């Protein structure tokens, strides 16, 4: 799959905020009221640069394979960045009006938790307030190094992998987001079991069929992530207008979650079905 890569933007941003906070603390002292905000601003610049750089590299790679002109690609990249700079503030304002950000309150029980932003704020404030639990930071760094070593060992054995980025994301994301990642992992496991049970061709043919099947599932999952983001923005419009998060509810509580569970089940079956069919067609 062209353009498939790990671009740890969150990790780079958090490391930047931590480093910037320590430098500003040494220069300005712990009494600097604007210190945390300045560190977050530095992190925001690095975050945008990392995101644009990763997207640019992936687009240029795809364009090279397709025979596109790099010069024209760069022009459209700049158009995309400028357009996003005007559109994203409006989207964030819409989400803030509809749901709000931060921990849930009585006035906004359905606010968006924004775990990454909360983590970045905690790091910046913790450095300047002097209450950042450095022991936990050191323990986390040691665990991360250990997981990377174990992942390399597992890679040589050809057994299951331990991607440190996935483990880190699973640790700090809330359970309602982790559960979707877990469901996707279960589907991938079931597809892998299906592939091994029907391994009747040579190793080379099996590898090609497996790659085609995995790419199909990855493309479907990527499309679902993009579609969910777009639909989430569209759903925020009536919520912001009517000041109610249940304005489009089909079934009242306590059965309100049943239609969603039904749709999730159908989508999971659909992904599994298409991924396994792609495997059979490629043999």
DARAFEN-V953114 format. One record per pair of residues at least 12 apart in sequence whose ideal C-beta (glycine too) atoms are under 10 Angstrom apart, sorted by sequence separation. I is the first residue (numbers start at 1). J is the second residue. D is the distance in whole Angstrom. If there is no record, write none. Layout:
[[I | J | D] [I | J | D]]
This chain:
[[24 | 36 | 9] [96 | 108 | 10] [98 | 110 | 9] [99 | 111 | 5] [100 | 112 | 7] [101 | 113 | 8] [102 | 114 | 7] [150 | 162 | 5] [151 | 163 | 6] [169 | 181 | 7] [170 | 182 | 8] [235 | 247 | 9] [60 | 73 | 6] [63 | 76 | 10] [98 | 111 | 10] [99 | 112 | 5] [101 | 114 | 5] [149 | 162 | 9] [151 | 164 | 7] [235 | 248 | 7] [21 | 35 | 7] [24 | 38 | 6] [25 | 39 | 9] [59 | 73 | 6] [60 | 74 | 8] [98 | 112 | 9] [99 | 113 | 10] [100 | 114 | 10] [123 | 137 | 9] [148 | 162 | 8] [150 | 164 | 9] [195 | 209 | 7] [196 | 210 | 9] [20 | 35 | 9] [21 | 36 | 7] [24 | 39 | 6] [59 | 74 | 9] [96 | 111 | 9] [102 | 117 | 8] [103 | 118 | 8] [147 | 162 | 5] [148 | 163 | 9] [149 | 164 | 10] [166 | 181 | 8] [170 | 185 | 10] [195 | 210 | 5] [20 | 36 | 10] [23 | 39 | 9] [95 | 111 | 10] [96 | 112 | 9] [101 | 117 | 7] [102 | 118 | 7] [146 | 162 | 10] [147 | 163 | 8] [148 | 164 | 5] [151 | 167 | 9] [21 | 38 | 9] [22 | 39 | 9] [56 | 73 | 9] [59 | 76 | 9] [60 | 77 | 9] [95 | 112 | 6] [101 | 118 | 9] [147 | 164 | 5] [20 | 38 | 8] [21 | 39 | 4] [24 | 42 | 8] [56 | 74 | 8] [59 | 77 | 7] [146 | 164 | 9] [147 | 165 | 10] [192 | 210 | 8] [195 | 213 | 6] [17 | 36 | 9] [20 | 39 | 4] [21 | 40 | 9] [23 | 42 | 9] [95 | 114 | 10] [102 | 121 | 9] [145 | 164 | 9] [147 | 166 | 10] [166 | 185 | 9] [191 | 210 | 9] [194 | 213 | 9] [195 | 214 | 9] [19 | 39 | 9] [20 | 40 | 9] [144 | 164 | 6] [147 | 167 | 6] [18 | 39 | 8] [20 | 41 | 9] [21 | 42 | 9] [56 | 77 | 6] [59 | 80 | 9] [143 | 164 | 9] [144 | 165 | 10] [147 | 168 | 9] [192 | 213 | 9] [17 | 39 | 5] [20 | 42 | 4] [21 | 43 | 9] [55 | 77 | 8] [191 | 213 | 6] [192 | 214 | 9] [16 | 39 | 8] [17 | 40 | 6] [19 | 42 | 9] [20 | 43 | 7] [144 | 167 | 8] [191 | 214 | 8] [16 | 40 | 10] [17 | 41 | 10] [19 | 43 | 9] [56 | 80 | 10] [143 | 167 | 9] [144 | 168 | 7] [17 | 42 | 7] [18 | 43 | 9] [20 | 45 | 10] [52 | 77 | 8] [55 | 80 | 8] [56 | 81 | 9] [143 | 168 | 9] [191 | 216 | 9] [16 | 42 | 6] [17 | 43 | 4] [20 | 46 | 9] [52 | 78 | 10] [55 | 81 | 9] [188 | 214 | 8] [191 | 217 | 6] [13 | 40 | 9] [16 | 43 | 5] [17 | 44 | 9] [19 | 46 | 10] [15 | 43 | 9] [16 | 44 | 9] [52 | 80 | 9] [140 | 168 | 8] [143 | 171 | 9] [13 | 42 | 10] [14 | 43 | 8] [16 | 45 | 9] [17 | 46 | 9] [52 | 81 | 6] [160 | 189 | 9] [188 | 217 | 7] [13 | 43 | 5] [16 | 46 | 4] [17 | 47 | 9] [51 | 81 | 10] [187 | 217 | 7] [188 | 218 | 9] [12 | 43 | 9] [13 | 44 | 8] [15 | 46 | 9] [16 | 47 | 8] [140 | 171 | 8] [13 | 45 | 10] [52 | 84 | 9] [140 | 172 | 10] [160 | 192 | 10] [13 | 46 | 6] [14 | 47 | 10] [16 | 49 | 10] [48 | 81 | 9] [51 | 84 | 10] [184 | 217 | 9] [187 | 220 | 10] [188 | 221 | 9] [12 | 46 | 7] [13 | 47 | 4] [16 | 50 | 9] [187 | 221 | 9] [12 | 47 | 7] [13 | 48 | 9] [48 | 84 | 10] [9 | 46 | 9] [10 | 47 | 8] [12 | 49 | 9] [13 | 50 | 7] [48 | 85 | 9] [184 | 221 | 6] [9 | 47 | 6] [12 | 50 | 5] [13 | 51 | 9] [9 | 48 | 9] [11 | 50 | 10] [12 | 51 | 10] [9 | 49 | 10] [10 | 50 | 10] [184 | 224 | 9] [9 | 50 | 5] [184 | 225 | 10] [8 | 50 | 8] [9 | 51 | 5] [12 | 54 | 10] [7 | 50 | 7] [224 | 267 | 7] [7 | 51 | 8] [9 | 53 | 10] [180 | 224 | 10] [9 | 54 | 7] [180 | 225 | 10] [7 | 53 | 9] [8 | 54 | 9] [224 | 270 | 10] [7 | 54 | 4] [220 | 267 | 9] [224 | 271 | 8] [6 | 54 | 9] [7 | 55 | 8] [180 | 228 | 9] [5 | 54 | 7] [7 | 57 | 9] [220 | 270 | 8] [221 | 271 | 7] [3 | 54 | 10] [7 | 58 | 8] [220 | 271 | 5] [3 | 55 | 9] [5 | 57 | 8] [220 | 272 | 10] [5 | 58 | 7] [116 | 169 | 9] [119 | 172 | 6] [3 | 57 | 9] [4 | 58 | 9] [115 | 169 | 10] [118 | 172 | 9] [119 | 173 | 10] [217 | 271 | 6] [220 | 274 | 6] [221 | 275 | 10] [3 | 58 | 4] [216 | 271 | 9] [217 | 272 | 8] [219 | 274 | 9] [220 | 275 | 7] [2 | 58 | 8] [3 | 59 | 8] [5 | 61 | 9] [116 | 172 | 8] [219 | 275 | 10] [3 | 60 | 10] [115 | 172 | 6] [116 | 173 | 8] [217 | 274 | 7] [218 | 275 | 9] [3 | 61 | 6] [115 | 173 | 6] [216 | 274 | 6] [217 | 275 | 4] [220 | 278 | 10] [2 | 61 | 6] [3 | 62 | 6] [115 | 174 | 6] [216 | 275 | 5] [217 | 276 | 9] [219 | 278 | 10] [2 | 62 | 5] [113 | 173 | 9] [215 | 275 | 9] [216 | 276 | 9] [2 | 63 | 10] [113 | 174 | 6] [213 | 274 | 9] [214 | 275 | 8] [216 | 277 | 8] [217 | 278 | 8] [2 | 64 | 10] [3 | 65 | 10] [115 | 177 | 8] [213 | 275 | 5] [216 | 278 | 4] [217 | 279 | 10] [2 | 65 | 6] [113 | 176 | 9] [212 | 275 | 9] [213 | 276 | 7] [215 | 278 | 8] [216 | 279 | 8] [2 | 66 | 9] [113 | 177 | 9] [213 | 277 | 9] [214 | 278 | 9] [213 | 278 | 5] [214 | 279 | 9] [216 | 281 | 10] [212 | 278 | 5] [213 | 279 | 4] [216 | 282 | 9] [211 | 278 | 10] [212 | 279 | 7] [213 | 280 | 9] [215 | 282 | 10] [210 | 278 | 10] [211 | 279 | 10] [213 | 281 | 9] [47 | 116 | 10] [209 | 278 | 8] [210 | 279 | 7] [212 | 281 | 8] [213 | 282 | 7] [209 | 279 | 5] [212 | 282 | 4] [213 | 283 | 10] [209 | 280 | 8] [211 | 282 | 8] [212 | 283 | 9] [209 | 281 | 8] [210 | 282 | 8] [47 | 120 | 9] [206 | 279 | 9] [209 | 282 | 4] [210 | 283 | 10] [208 | 282 | 6] [209 | 283 | 5] [208 | 283 | 9] [44 | 120 | 9] [206 | 282 | 9] [40 | 117 | 9] [43 | 120 | 6] [205 | 282 | 8] [206 | 283 | 8] [190 | 268 | 9] [194 | 272 | 8] [198 | 276 | 9] [205 | 283 | 6] [40 | 120 | 6] [43 | 123 | 9] [187 | 267 | 10] [191 | 271 | 8] [195 | 275 | 9] [39 | 120 | 9] [40 | 121 | 7] [43 | 124 | 8] [183 | 264 | 8] [187 | 268 | 6] [190 | 271 | 10] [191 | 272 | 6] [194 | 275 | 8] [195 | 276 | 8] [198 | 279 | 7] [201 | 282 | 10] [39 | 121 | 10] [42 | 124 | 10] [183 | 265 | 10] [186 | 268 | 8] [187 | 269 | 9] [190 | 272 | 6] [191 | 273 | 10] [194 | 276 | 5] [198 | 280 | 7] [201 | 283 | 5] [40 | 123 | 9] [41 | 124 | 10] [188 | 271 | 9] [191 | 274 | 10] [192 | 275 | 10] [200 | 283 | 8] [36 | 120 | 10] [37 | 121 | 10] [39 | 123 | 8] [40 | 124 | 5] [180 | 264 | 9] [183 | 267 | 10] [184 | 268 | 9] [187 | 271 | 6] [188 | 272 | 9] [191 | 275 | 5] [195 | 279 | 6] [199 | 283 | 9] [36 | 121 | 7] [39 | 124 | 5] [40 | 125 | 10] [183 | 268 | 7] [187 | 272 | 6] [190 | 275 | 9] [191 | 276 | 6] [194 | 279 | 7] [195 | 280 | 10] [198 | 283 | 8] [36 | 122 | 10] [38 | 124 | 9] [39 | 125 | 9] [186 | 272 | 10] [190 | 276 | 9] [194 | 280 | 9] [36 | 123 | 9] [37 | 124 | 8] [184 | 271 | 8] [188 | 275 | 8] [191 | 278 | 10] [36 | 124 | 4] [37 | 125 | 10] [39 | 127 | 8] [183 | 271 | 10] [187 | 275 | 8] [191 | 279 | 8] [195 | 283 | 10] [35 | 124 | 8] [36 | 125 | 5] [39 | 128 | 8] [35 | 125 | 9] [36 | 126 | 9] [38 | 128 | 10] [36 | 127 | 8] [35 | 127 | 8] [36 | 128 | 5] [35 | 128 | 5] [36 | 129 | 9] [34 | 128 | 10] [35 | 129 | 10] [33 | 128 | 9] [32 | 128 | 7] [30 | 127 | 9] [31 | 128 | 9] [30 | 128 | 6] [29 | 128 | 9] [30 | 129 | 7] [24 | 124 | 9] [28 | 128 | 9] [30 | 130 | 6] [14 | 116 | 8] [17 | 119 | 9] [18 | 120 | 9] [21 | 123 | 7] [25 | 127 | 6] [13 | 116 | 8] [17 | 120 | 5] [20 | 123 | 10] [21 | 124 | 5] [24 | 127 | 8] [25 | 128 | 6] [13 | 117 | 10] [16 | 120 | 9] [17 | 121 | 9] [20 | 124 | 8] [21 | 125 | 9] [23 | 127 | 10] [24 | 128 | 8] [10 | 115 | 10] [14 | 119 | 7] [17 | 122 | 10] [18 | 123 | 5] [21 | 126 | 8] [22 | 127 | 6] [25 | 130 | 9] [10 | 116 | 5] [13 | 119 | 10] [14 | 120 | 6] [17 | 123 | 5] [18 | 124 | 8] [21 | 127 | 4] [22 | 128 | 10] [9 | 116 | 9] [13 | 120 | 7] [17 | 124 | 6] [20 | 127 | 9] [21 | 128 | 7] [14 | 122 | 10] [15 | 123 | 9] [18 | 126 | 9] [19 | 127 | 10] [10 | 119 | 8] [14 | 123 | 6] [18 | 127 | 7] [10 | 120 | 9] [13 | 123 | 10] [14 | 124 | 10] [17 | 127 | 9] [22 | 132 | 10] [21 | 132 | 9] [18 | 132 | 9] [18 | 137 | 8] [112 | 232 | 10] [112 | 236 | 10] [110 | 239 | 9] [11 | 144 | 10] [99 | 232 | 10] [98 | 232 | 10] [110 | 244 | 10] [111 | 245 | 10] [98 | 233 | 9] [110 | 245 | 5] [109 | 245 | 8] [110 | 246 | 9] [95 | 232 | 8] [98 | 235 | 8] [99 | 236 | 7] [108 | 245 | 9] [91 | 229 | 10] [95 | 233 | 7] [98 | 236 | 4] [94 | 233 | 7] [97 | 236 | 8] [98 | 237 | 8] [94 | 234 | 10] [96 | 236 | 9] [97 | 237 | 10] [98 | 238 | 9] [99 | 239 | 7] [91 | 232 | 10] [95 | 236 | 6] [98 | 239 | 4] [99 | 240 | 9] [91 | 233 | 6] [94 | 236 | 5] [97 | 239 | 9] [98 | 240 | 4] [90 | 233 | 10] [94 | 237 | 7] [97 | 240 | 5] [98 | 241 | 9] [95 | 239 | 9] [96 | 240 | 9] [97 | 241 | 9] [98 | 242 | 10] [91 | 236 | 8] [94 | 239 | 9] [95 | 240 | 9] [98 | 243 | 9] [94 | 240 | 6] [97 | 243 | 9] [98 | 244 | 10] [99 | 245 | 7] [93 | 240 | 9] [98 | 245 | 8] [11 | 164 | 9] [11 | 165 | 7] [14 | 168 | 10] [10 | 165 | 9] [8 | 164 | 9] [6 | 163 | 8] [8 | 165 | 6] [11 | 168 | 7] [6 | 164 | 10] [7 | 165 | 10] [10 | 168 | 9] [11 | 169 | 9] [14 | 172 | 10] [6 | 165 | 6] [10 | 169 | 8] [6 | 166 | 9] [8 | 168 | 9] [8 | 169 | 9] [10 | 172 | 9] [1 | 211 | 9] [4 | 214 | 10] [1 | 212 | 10] [4 | 215 | 8] [1 | 214 | 8] [2 | 215 | 9] [1 | 215 | 5] [4 | 218 | 7] [1 | 216 | 9] [4 | 219 | 10] [1 | 218 | 6] [1 | 219 | 7] [4 | 222 | 9] [3 | 222 | 10] [1 | 222 | 9]]
